[in-house]
Amino acid sequence: MHAVEDVSLVVPPGETVCLLGPSGCGKSSVLRAIAGFIRPDSGQVLVDGRLVDEPGADRGMVFQEYALFPWLTVSSNIAFGLRHRLVDHAQRDAVVRSWIEKVKLDGFERAYPKQLSGGMQQRVAVARALAPDPDVLLMDEPFGALDAQTRVLMQEMLGSLIAESRRAVVFVTHDIDEALVIGDVLCIMSKRPGRLLEVFPNPFARPRSAHIFELNDYGPVKARIFETIRREIT
């Protein structure tokens, strides 16, 4: 299947790019190529000038499904990516504790994934991806299965965590509201084979929260993006 065609983008450190577009347009394929899970038939993926041809510790991935190891506790899941990065157990435990505090899971260190709600599981997944301090964070519709209220809280939490670092973030979503809360730049893709139709800088400055929905110019901005995507569906 010819999923993506001639997609070229640059994500500088400290910037969050959201990929938007109709279902099947190749958003996840682009993300998986950056992650090194698949190899593009042509072109290159570079991270800090290095060619990507396989998964690596310089890229952290958060999936749509709750992709935690069910046999590991919250602490052990977060520590998983640190095993080779931090050999010293005390240092590793300190990093894990700090991330448990950041994602507000104090008291659940020894809980297993089946004992957590969906939102709590995704907080563990976010902490696990960020704990090794990757240069690039990749997120494939990570909040799509959550209820509306939890989703907004997760978006705001992610915004705070991203603001603390200078890492590049690529975030795939179908949700325009979510993209406008999280993304500094919105890349709108065409129907398959996916191409970049428009690179749309977010007009709303950080920090962004659900309160941007109340702004007078929010409606017209969302409508413009929606019409661009709808032309690709109809």
C-alpha positions as CSV (number, residue, x, y, z in Angstrom):
1,M,0.0,0.0,0.0
2,H,1.3,3.5,-1.0
3,A,0.6,5.2,2.4
4,V,2.6,8.4,2.3
5,E,4.1,10.5,-0.5
6,D,6.6,13.3,-0.4
7,V,6.2,14.3,3.3
8,S,9.0,16.6,4.5
9,L,9.0,18.3,7.9
10,V,11.5,19.6,10.5
11,V,10.7,19.5,14.2
12,P,13.2,21.7,16.2
13,P,14.0,21.1,19.8
14,G,11.2,22.5,22.1
15,E,8.5,22.3,19.4
16,T,5.5,20.1,19.3
17,V,4.1,19.2,15.9
18,C,0.6,17.6,15.6
19,L,-0.2,15.5,12.5
20,L,-3.8,15.9,11.5
21,G,-5.8,14.4,8.7
22,P,-8.5,11.9,7.6
23,S,-8.3,8.3,8.7
24,G,-5.8,6.3,6.7
25,C,-3.8,9.3,5.5
26,G,-0.5,7.9,6.8
27,K,-0.1,9.9,10.0
28,S,0.9,6.8,12.0
29,S,3.1,5.6,9.2
30,V,5.1,8.8,9.4
31,L,5.3,8.4,13.2
32,R,6.5,4.8,12.9
33,A,9.1,5.7,10.4
34,I,10.5,8.3,12.8
35,A,10.4,5.7,15.6
36,G,12.4,3.3,13.3
37,F,9.7,0.7,13.4
38,I,9.3,0.8,9.6
39,R,11.7,2.0,6.8
40,P,10.5,4.4,4.2
41,D,10.9,3.2,0.6
42,S,12.6,6.5,-0.3
43,G,13.8,9.4,1.6
44,Q,15.4,9.6,5.1
45,V,14.6,10.2,8.7
46,L,17.2,12.1,10.7
47,V,17.4,12.8,14.4
48,D,20.1,15.4,15.2
49,G,21.8,14.6,11.9
50,R,21.8,10.8,12.6
51,L,20.1,8.5,10.2
52,V,17.2,6.5,11.7
53,D,17.1,2.9,10.5
54,E,15.9,1.2,13.7
55,P,14.4,2.0,17.1
56,G,16.7,3.8,19.5
57,A,16.9,5.3,23.0
58,D,16.9,8.8,21.5
59,R,13.2,8.4,20.7
60,G,10.4,7.6,23.1
61,M,7.0,6.3,22.0
62,V,3.6,6.4,23.6
63,F,1.0,4.3,21.8
64,Q,-2.8,4.6,21.6
65,E,-3.4,1.4,23.5
66,Y,-2.2,1.0,27.1
67,A,1.0,-0.7,26.1
68,L,2.3,-1.4,29.6
69,F,3.9,-4.7,30.7
70,P,1.1,-6.3,32.7
71,W,3.5,-8.3,34.9
72,L,5.4,-5.2,36.1
73,T,4.4,-2.6,38.7
74,V,4.1,1.1,38.0
75,S,7.7,1.7,39.2
76,S,9.1,-1.2,37.2
77,N,7.3,-0.1,34.0
78,I,8.8,3.4,34.3
79,A,12.2,1.9,35.1
80,F,12.2,-0.4,32.1
81,G,13.9,2.1,29.7
82,L,16.4,3.1,32.3
83,R,18.0,-0.3,32.8
84,H,20.9,0.3,30.4
85,R,21.0,4.1,30.7
86,L,21.4,4.1,34.5
87,V,23.2,1.1,35.9
88,D,23.2,2.5,39.4
89,H,20.1,1.3,41.2
90,A,19.9,4.4,43.5
91,Q,20.0,6.8,40.6
92,R,17.5,4.8,38.7
93,D,15.1,4.7,41.7
94,A,15.5,8.5,42.1
95,V,14.5,9.1,38.5
96,V,11.5,6.7,38.8
97,R,10.3,8.5,42.0
98,S,10.6,11.9,40.4
99,W,8.5,10.8,37.4
100,I,5.9,9.2,39.7
101,E,5.5,12.6,41.3
102,K,5.4,14.4,38.0
103,V,2.5,12.3,36.7
104,K,0.8,12.3,40.1
105,L,0.8,8.6,40.8
106,D,2.1,8.8,44.4
107,G,0.9,5.8,46.3
108,F,0.6,3.6,43.2
109,E,4.3,2.6,42.9
110,R,3.6,-1.1,43.5
111,A,0.3,-1.3,41.6
112,Y,-0.1,-3.4,38.5
113,P,-1.6,-2.0,35.3
114,K,-4.9,-4.0,35.7
115,Q,-5.4,-2.1,39.0
116,L,-5.2,1.3,37.3
117,S,-7.8,3.3,35.3
118,G,-7.1,4.1,31.7
119,G,-5.9,7.6,32.4
120,M,-3.5,6.3,35.1
121,Q,-2.1,3.7,32.7
122,Q,-1.4,6.3,30.1
123,R,0.3,8.5,32.7
124,V,2.6,5.5,33.4
125,A,3.2,5.2,29.7
126,V,4.1,8.9,29.3
127,A,6.4,8.6,32.3
128,R,8.0,5.5,30.9
129,A,8.7,7.2,27.5
130,L,10.1,10.4,29.1
131,A,12.1,8.9,32.0
132,P,15.1,8.0,29.7
133,D,15.2,11.7,28.5
134,P,14.8,11.0,24.8
135,D,15.5,13.8,22.2
136,V,12.2,13.1,20.5
137,L,8.8,12.1,22.0
138,L,6.4,10.3,19.6
139,M,2.7,10.0,20.5
140,D,0.2,8.1,18.5
141,E,-3.3,9.2,19.6
142,P,-2.4,8.4,23.2
143,F,-5.5,9.9,24.7
144,G,-8.1,8.6,22.2
145,A,-9.6,5.9,24.4
146,L,-10.0,8.2,27.5
147,D,-13.2,9.9,28.6
148,A,-13.5,13.6,27.7
149,Q,-12.7,15.0,31.2
150,T,-9.7,12.7,31.7
151,R,-8.5,13.5,28.2
152,V,-8.4,17.3,28.9
153,L,-6.5,16.7,32.1
154,M,-4.0,14.5,30.3
155,Q,-3.5,17.2,27.6
156,E,-2.8,19.8,30.2
157,M,-0.4,17.5,32.1
158,L,1.4,16.7,28.9
159,G,1.7,20.4,28.1
160,S,3.4,21.1,31.4
161,L,5.8,18.1,31.0
162,I,6.8,19.2,27.5
163,A,7.3,22.8,28.6
164,E,9.9,21.6,31.1
165,S,12.2,20.2,28.4
166,R,13.6,21.2,25.0
167,R,12.7,17.9,23.3
168,A,11.0,17.7,19.9
169,V,7.5,16.2,20.0
170,V,5.4,14.6,17.2
171,F,1.8,14.0,18.2
172,V,-0.8,12.2,16.0
173,T,-4.4,13.0,16.6
174,H,-7.8,13.1,14.9
175,D,-9.0,15.7,17.3
176,I,-8.7,19.4,16.2
177,D,-9.3,20.6,19.8
178,E,-6.6,18.4,21.1
179,A,-4.2,19.5,18.4
180,L,-4.8,23.2,19.2
181,V,-4.2,22.6,22.9
182,I,-1.0,20.5,22.5
183,G,0.6,21.5,19.2
184,D,2.8,24.5,18.4
185,V,2.4,23.6,14.7
186,L,-0.3,21.6,13.0
187,C,0.6,19.7,9.9
188,I,-2.5,18.8,8.0
189,M,-2.2,15.8,5.7
190,S,-4.2,14.8,2.6
191,K,-6.0,11.5,2.0
192,R,-3.9,8.5,1.1
193,P,-1.3,8.7,-0.1
194,G,-0.6,11.2,2.6
195,R,0.9,14.5,1.6
196,L,1.4,17.7,3.6
197,L,-1.4,20.0,2.6
198,E,-0.7,22.8,5.0
199,V,1.6,23.6,7.9
200,F,-0.4,25.7,10.3
201,P,1.3,27.6,13.2
202,N,-0.9,27.6,16.3
203,P,-2.0,31.2,16.8
204,F,-2.6,30.5,20.6
205,A,0.5,30.9,22.7
206,R,1.6,28.6,25.5
207,P,0.6,27.7,28.1
208,R,-2.6,26.4,26.5
209,S,-5.5,24.7,28.3
210,A,-9.1,24.0,27.7
211,H,-9.8,27.6,28.3
212,I,-8.7,28.5,24.8
213,F,-12.1,27.1,23.7
214,E,-13.6,30.2,25.3
215,L,-11.6,32.7,23.1
216,N,-13.6,34.6,20.5
217,D,-11.2,33.7,17.6
218,Y,-11.1,30.0,18.6
219,G,-14.2,29.0,16.5
220,P,-12.9,30.5,13.2
221,V,-9.5,28.9,13.6
222,K,-11.0,25.5,14.3
223,A,-13.5,25.9,11.4
224,R,-10.7,26.7,9.0
225,I,-8.7,23.5,9.9
226,F,-11.9,21.4,9.8
227,E,-12.8,22.6,6.3
228,T,-9.3,21.8,5.1
229,I,-9.6,18.2,6.4
230,R,-13.2,17.8,5.2
231,R,-12.3,18.6,1.6
232,E,-10.1,15.5,1.8
233,I,-12.9,13.3,3.0
234,T,-15.7,14.4,0.7
